[in-house]
Amino acid sequence: MSEIPLSQPDITDAEIEAVTSVLRSGRLSIGPRQDLFEQLVAERAGRQHGIAVSSGTAGLHLAMLALGVGPGDEVITTPFSFIASANCILMAGAVPVFVDIDPQSMNLDPARLEAAITPKTKAIIAVEVFGNPRHMEKIEQIAQQHEIPLVEDACEGMGGICHGRPVGNFGRVSVFGFYPNKQVTTGEGGMIVTDDSRLAEACRSLRNQGRPSGNYQSHGTLNRGGVWLEHESLGYNYRLSEIAAGLGIAQMNRLDEMLDARRRVAGMYMRRLMDWDDLVIPTVEPNCEGDMSWFVYVVRLNSSYGKTERDRIITGMRRHEVGASNYFPCIHLQPFYRQQHGFKKGDYPIAESISERTIALPFFNKMDETQVELVCHTLKVMIQREQLLKR
């Protein structure tokens, strides 16, 4: 059998036709497909506005700027996430304040949140780690009580539902990401969604070099009488191309089908791994279980194992052509954060302990029973080898 990759985009003839249709149209940027893609994502999240951007990272950065986050401000977030959820705070000139995680959900622990709030707290970025929206309602309540804007980092949770609310519907503003390993991909891309009209207008301007927000015609003039080379503020080239938007529309039209496929693969893993004493498998809040949007399938070794054993297991799986990875290294222990901000091991012990024992297994829509069985068999052999080494 050939190598089983860690992830793989689900591209069909519908996506290929959508992209070639854009190329035939001659309109490659700032056009009708962007508008439709924004509408589809906003509707799925139960939001009034969608603002397409070049990446989830770009979306988080613009959310910070639109909320007025800047030098001297603090923004609370999790140390257990992809680094972009903290980097966007630094990009705005503010200071990230980490809060340790809940060991079951691996999301920011709401029980620890209030102690981190200070008069300098300008916003909270809560990440739905691996697509799990657990605790988001509670975090939203705390943010509202303290009148602090909540930014929902929904980059890993497209299509999920919890307590009857879609992922992307929590807080003042939410951000999706569309990298190739996500539930929906545009190659590279992201989407800001919000009900706040002024925030949406600010993000539309900021993504487009600070030009006045509006619908641009192909010759570069504003429908409302402005000019293409008029810039109201310092902005960025964070636009999403029509090619990417066309791909995104085709993917959104298949979203439910793809979510079902991912739940099927997660179920295959769960049935095979649930009785392994050496592993802790993902848990989902009962109210969210049937509507979970699986981004990846991450297990972790029990507390009798450490980073050394975990790394050897991952290396062994890769040697046998089974993709595996260490999702996620703690953000505060990344070299840049250690050197520039003085973080050290022991600052967030729960996140650190979990981070040292996680293993992301191959996970993509078209995985079959044979592939899942091979992944689980290889994982078991690698774990048994570690048990022998302990003796």
C-alpha positions as CSV (number, residue, x, y, z in Angstrom):
1,M,0.0,0.0,0.0
2,S,1.2,3.5,-0.8
3,E,1.9,6.1,1.9
4,I,-1.1,7.3,3.9
5,P,-0.8,11.1,4.1
6,L,-1.7,13.1,7.2
7,S,-4.3,15.1,5.3
8,Q,-5.6,15.4,1.7
9,P,-8.0,17.9,0.1
10,D,-11.3,16.6,-1.3
11,I,-11.4,18.0,-4.8
12,T,-13.9,16.7,-7.4
13,D,-14.9,17.7,-10.9
14,A,-17.2,20.3,-9.5
15,E,-14.3,22.2,-8.0
16,I,-12.2,21.9,-11.1
17,E,-15.1,23.2,-13.2
18,A,-15.6,26.1,-10.8
19,V,-12.0,27.2,-11.1
20,T,-11.8,26.8,-14.9
21,S,-15.1,28.8,-15.1
22,V,-13.4,31.7,-13.3
23,L,-10.4,31.5,-15.7
24,R,-12.7,31.6,-18.7
25,S,-14.6,34.6,-17.3
26,G,-11.6,37.0,-17.4
27,R,-12.5,38.3,-13.9
28,L,-9.9,37.1,-11.5
29,S,-10.2,39.5,-8.5
30,I,-12.9,41.4,-6.7
31,G,-15.9,40.0,-8.5
32,P,-19.2,38.2,-8.1
33,R,-17.8,34.9,-6.9
34,Q,-16.2,36.6,-3.8
35,D,-19.6,38.1,-3.0
36,L,-21.4,34.8,-3.3
37,F,-18.7,32.9,-1.3
38,E,-19.0,35.6,1.5
39,Q,-22.8,35.2,1.5
40,L,-22.6,31.3,1.7
41,V,-20.2,31.3,4.6
42,A,-22.0,34.1,6.5
43,E,-25.3,32.3,6.2
44,R,-23.8,29.1,7.4
45,A,-22.5,30.9,10.5
46,G,-25.8,32.7,11.1
47,R,-24.1,36.1,10.5
48,Q,-25.0,39.2,8.5
49,H,-21.6,39.9,7.0
50,G,-18.8,37.9,5.5
51,I,-15.5,39.4,4.5
52,A,-13.3,37.1,2.4
53,V,-9.5,37.4,3.1
54,S,-6.3,35.8,2.0
55,S,-5.9,33.5,5.1
56,G,-7.3,32.8,8.5
57,T,-4.3,34.6,9.9
58,A,-5.1,37.7,7.9
59,G,-8.7,37.5,9.2
60,L,-7.5,37.4,12.8
61,H,-5.1,40.3,12.2
62,L,-7.9,42.5,10.7
63,A,-10.2,41.5,13.5
64,M,-7.7,42.9,16.0
65,L,-7.2,46.1,14.1
66,A,-11.0,46.6,13.6
67,L,-11.5,46.2,17.3
68,G,-8.9,48.9,18.0
69,V,-6.4,46.6,19.6
70,G,-3.0,48.2,19.7
71,P,0.1,48.9,21.8
72,G,-0.4,48.8,25.5
73,D,-3.4,46.4,25.2
74,E,-3.6,42.8,26.4
75,V,-5.5,40.1,24.5
76,I,-6.3,36.8,26.3
77,T,-5.9,33.6,24.3
78,T,-4.8,29.9,24.6
79,P,-1.2,28.6,24.5
80,F,-2.4,25.4,22.8
81,S,-3.2,26.3,19.2
82,F,-1.6,27.0,15.8
83,I,0.7,30.0,16.3
84,A,-1.4,32.4,14.3
85,S,-4.0,32.8,17.1
86,A,-1.3,34.5,19.2
87,N,0.8,36.1,16.4
88,C,-2.2,38.2,15.3
89,I,-2.0,39.9,18.7
90,L,1.6,40.8,18.3
91,M,0.9,42.0,14.7
92,A,-1.4,44.5,16.2
93,G,1.2,45.7,18.7
94,A,-0.5,44.2,21.7
95,V,0.5,41.7,24.3
96,P,-0.8,38.0,24.4
97,V,-1.9,36.8,27.8
98,F,-2.2,33.0,27.8
99,V,-4.7,31.1,29.9
100,D,-4.2,27.3,30.5
101,I,-6.5,24.8,28.9
102,D,-9.2,22.4,30.0
103,P,-7.6,18.9,29.7
104,Q,-10.7,17.3,28.1
105,S,-11.6,19.8,25.4
106,M,-8.1,21.2,25.1
107,N,-9.8,24.6,24.7
108,L,-9.1,27.6,26.8
109,D,-10.4,26.8,30.3
110,P,-13.3,29.2,31.2
111,A,-12.7,28.5,34.9
112,R,-9.3,30.2,34.6
113,L,-10.4,33.0,32.3
114,E,-11.6,35.7,34.7
115,A,-8.4,35.7,36.8
116,A,-6.5,36.8,33.7
117,I,-8.8,39.8,32.9
118,T,-7.3,43.2,33.8
119,P,-8.1,46.8,32.9
120,K,-5.7,46.4,29.9
121,T,-7.7,43.5,28.5
122,K,-8.9,44.6,25.1
123,A,-10.2,41.3,23.7
124,I,-10.4,37.6,24.1
125,I,-9.5,35.1,21.3
126,A,-11.0,31.7,22.0
127,V,-10.0,28.9,19.6
128,E,-12.1,25.9,18.8
129,V,-9.2,23.5,18.9
130,F,-9.4,20.7,16.3
131,G,-13.0,21.9,15.6
132,N,-14.4,21.4,19.1
133,P,-16.6,24.3,20.2
134,R,-16.9,23.1,23.8
135,H,-16.9,26.0,26.4
136,M,-17.6,28.6,23.7
137,E,-20.9,29.6,25.2
138,K,-19.4,30.0,28.7
139,I,-16.5,32.0,27.4
140,E,-18.9,34.3,25.5
141,Q,-20.9,34.8,28.7
142,I,-17.8,35.8,30.6
143,A,-16.7,38.2,27.9
144,Q,-20.2,39.8,27.9
145,Q,-20.2,40.2,31.7
146,H,-16.9,42.1,31.4
147,E,-17.9,44.0,28.2
148,I,-14.8,42.6,26.4
149,P,-15.1,41.7,22.7
150,L,-14.8,38.0,22.0
151,V,-13.1,36.9,18.8
152,E,-14.0,33.3,17.9
153,D,-11.1,31.6,16.1
154,A,-13.3,29.2,14.2
155,C,-10.5,28.4,11.7
156,E,-10.8,24.7,12.5
157,G,-14.5,24.3,13.0
158,M,-16.4,25.2,9.8
159,G,-19.9,23.6,9.7
160,G,-20.0,22.5,13.4
161,I,-23.0,23.2,15.7
162,C,-23.1,23.4,19.5
163,H,-26.1,24.1,21.7
164,G,-28.1,24.8,18.5
165,R,-25.7,27.5,17.4
166,P,-23.4,27.2,14.4
167,V,-19.6,27.6,14.8
168,G,-18.9,31.1,13.7
169,N,-21.8,32.5,15.6
170,F,-20.1,33.2,19.0
171,G,-18.8,36.6,20.1
172,R,-18.4,39.9,18.3
173,V,-16.5,38.5,15.3
174,S,-15.4,35.1,14.1
175,V,-12.8,34.0,11.6
176,F,-12.6,30.8,9.4
177,G,-9.6,29.4,7.6
178,F,-9.5,27.5,4.3
179,Y,-6.0,26.0,4.2
180,P,-5.9,22.6,2.2
181,N,-6.3,20.5,5.3
182,K,-9.4,22.2,6.5
183,Q,-13.0,21.1,6.1
184,V,-13.4,23.6,3.3
185,T,-10.5,24.7,1.3
186,T,-9.8,27.6,-1.1
187,G,-6.1,26.6,-1.4
188,E,-5.2,29.6,0.9
189,G,-7.9,31.8,2.3
190,G,-10.1,32.9,5.2
191,M,-13.3,34.6,6.1
192,I,-14.3,37.1,8.8
193,V,-18.0,36.9,9.8
194,T,-19.8,39.3,12.1
195,D,-23.2,41.1,12.7
196,D,-21.4,44.4,13.4
197,S,-21.8,46.5,10.3
198,R,-19.1,49.1,11.2
199,L,-16.6,46.3,12.0
200,A,-17.4,44.6,8.7
201,E,-16.9,47.9,6.8
202,A,-13.6,48.5,8.6
203,C,-12.4,45.0,7.6
204,R,-13.4,45.4,4.0
205,S,-11.4,48.6,3.8
206,L,-8.3,47.2,5.6
207,R,-8.2,44.0,3.4
208,N,-8.0,46.3,0.3
209,Q,-5.1,48.6,1.0
210,G,-7.2,51.0,3.1
211,R,-9.5,51.9,0.2
212,P,-13.1,53.0,1.1
213,S,-15.2,49.9,1.4
214,G,-17.6,49.2,-1.4
215,N,-18.1,47.0,-4.5
216,Y,-15.4,47.6,-7.0
217,Q,-16.0,47.4,-10.8
218,S,-13.5,45.6,-13.0
219,H,-12.0,49.0,-14.3
220,G,-11.1,49.9,-10.7
221,T,-13.6,52.6,-9.7
222,L,-16.0,52.6,-6.8
223,N,-19.7,52.2,-7.5
224,R,-20.3,55.1,-5.0
225,G,-18.1,57.5,-6.9
226,G,-14.7,57.0,-5.3
227,V,-11.5,56.3,-7.1
228,W,-9.3,53.2,-7.1
229,L,-6.2,55.0,-5.9
230,E,-7.9,56.7,-3.0
231,H,-6.8,55.3,0.4
232,E,-8.5,56.3,3.7
233,S,-6.2,54.4,6.0
234,L,-3.2,52.1,6.3
235,G,-4.4,48.9,4.8
236,Y,-3.2,45.5,3.6
237,N,-3.4,43.4,0.5
238,Y,-5.5,40.7,2.2
239,R,-7.9,40.1,-0.7
240,L,-9.1,36.6,-1.8
241,S,-9.0,36.0,-5.6
242,E,-12.0,35.1,-7.6
243,I,-10.3,31.8,-8.4
244,A,-10.1,30.9,-4.7
245,A,-13.7,32.1,-4.2
246,G,-14.9,29.9,-7.0
247,L,-13.3,26.9,-5.4
248,G,-14.8,27.9,-2.1
249,I,-18.3,28.1,-3.5
250,A,-18.0,24.6,-4.9
251,Q,-16.7,23.3,-1.5
252,M,-19.5,25.1,0.4
253,N,-22.1,23.4,-1.9
254,R,-20.6,20.0,-0.8
255,L,-20.0,21.0,2.9
256,D,-22.7,18.7,4.5
257,E,-21.5,15.7,2.4
258,M,-17.9,16.4,3.4
259,L,-18.7,16.8,7.1
260,D,-20.6,13.4,7.0
261,A,-17.5,11.8,5.5
262,R,-15.2,13.2,8.2
263,R,-17.6,12.0,11.0
264,R,-17.5,8.6,9.4
265,V,-13.7,8.5,9.5
266,A,-13.7,9.8,13.1
267,G,-16.2,7.0,14.0
268,M,-13.9,4.4,12.5
269,Y,-11.0,5.6,14.6
270,M,-13.2,5.8,17.7
271,R,-14.4,2.3,17.4
272,R,-10.9,0.9,17.1
273,L,-9.2,3.0,19.7
274,M,-11.7,3.5,22.5
275,D,-10.6,0.6,24.6
276,W,-6.8,1.3,24.4
277,D,-5.6,2.1,27.9
278,D,-2.5,3.8,26.5
279,L,-4.5,6.4,24.7
280,V,-6.9,9.3,25.5
281,I,-9.2,9.8,22.5
282,P,-11.0,13.0,21.6
283,T,-14.2,13.7,23.6
284,V,-17.0,15.9,22.4
285,E,-19.7,17.6,24.4
286,P,-22.9,15.6,24.3
287,N,-24.9,18.6,22.9
288,C,-22.4,18.8,20.1
289,E,-21.6,15.2,19.3
290,G,-23.8,14.7,16.3
291,D,-22.8,18.0,14.8
292,M,-19.1,18.0,15.4
293,S,-17.0,19.3,12.5
294,W,-13.9,17.2,12.6
295,F,-10.7,19.1,11.5
296,V,-8.2,16.4,12.5
297,Y,-8.2,13.3,14.7
298,V,-5.8,13.8,17.5
299,V,-5.2,11.2,20.2
300,R,-2.8,11.5,23.1
301,L,-0.7,9.1,25.1
302,N,-1.6,8.6,28.7
303,S,0.4,10.3,31.4
304,S,2.9,7.4,31.8
305,Y,4.4,8.5,28.5
306,G,6.4,11.6,27.7
307,K,7.6,13.7,24.8
308,T,10.5,11.4,24.0
309,E,8.3,8.3,23.6
310,R,5.7,10.3,21.7
311,D,8.3,11.6,19.2
312,R,9.7,8.1,18.7
313,I,6.2,6.8,17.9
314,I,5.6,9.5,15.4
315,T,9.0,8.9,13.8
316,G,8.2,5.1,13.6
317,M,4.8,5.7,12.0
318,R,6.4,7.9,9.4
319,R,9.0,5.3,8.7
320,H,6.2,2.9,7.9
321,E,4.7,5.5,5.5
322,V,1.9,6.5,7.9
323,G,1.5,10.3,8.3
324,A,1.5,11.5,11.9
325,S,2.4,14.8,13.6
326,N,2.6,16.5,17.0
327,Y,-0.4,18.8,17.0
328,F,0.2,21.3,18.6
329,P,3.5,22.4,20.2
330,C,2.7,25.1,22.8
331,I,2.9,28.6,21.4
332,H,4.6,30.1,24.5
333,L,7.5,27.6,24.1
334,Q,8.2,28.4,20.5
335,P,11.7,29.9,20.2
336,F,10.5,33.4,19.3
337,Y,8.1,33.6,22.2
338,R,10.8,32.3,24.6
339,Q,13.4,34.8,23.3
340,Q,11.3,37.9,22.8
341,H,8.7,37.5,25.6
342,G,10.4,35.5,28.3
343,F,8.0,32.5,28.5
344,K,9.4,29.3,29.9
345,K,8.5,25.7,30.5
346,G,6.1,25.4,33.5
347,D,4.2,28.5,32.8
348,Y,1.1,26.6,31.5
349,P,1.5,23.0,32.8
350,I,-1.7,21.5,31.5
351,A,-1.1,22.7,27.9
352,E,2.5,21.6,28.1
353,S,1.7,18.1,29.4
354,I,-0.9,17.5,26.8
355,S,1.2,19.0,24.0
356,E,4.0,16.6,24.7
357,R,1.8,13.5,24.3
358,T,-0.5,14.4,21.3
359,I,-0.4,12.5,18.0
360,A,-2.4,13.6,15.0
361,L,-3.4,10.6,12.9
362,P,-4.1,10.6,9.1
363,F,-7.5,12.2,8.6
364,F,-9.2,13.1,5.4
365,N,-12.6,12.6,3.7
366,K,-11.8,9.7,1.5
367,M,-10.1,7.5,4.1
368,D,-11.4,3.9,4.0
369,E,-11.6,1.1,6.5
370,T,-8.4,-0.5,5.3
371,Q,-6.4,2.7,5.7
372,V,-7.8,3.4,9.2
373,E,-7.0,-0.2,10.2
374,L,-3.4,0.1,8.9
375,V,-3.0,3.4,10.8
376,C,-4.3,1.9,14.1
377,H,-2.2,-1.3,13.6
378,T,1.0,0.8,13.0
379,L,0.2,3.0,16.0
380,K,-0.3,-0.1,18.2
381,V,3.0,-1.7,17.1
382,M,4.9,1.6,17.9
383,I,3.2,1.8,21.3
384,Q,4.1,-1.9,22.0
385,R,7.7,-1.1,21.1
386,E,7.8,1.7,23.7
387,Q,6.3,-0.6,26.3
388,L,9.2,-3.1,25.7
389,L,11.7,-0.3,25.9
390,K,10.3,0.7,29.4
391,R,11.0,-2.8,30.8
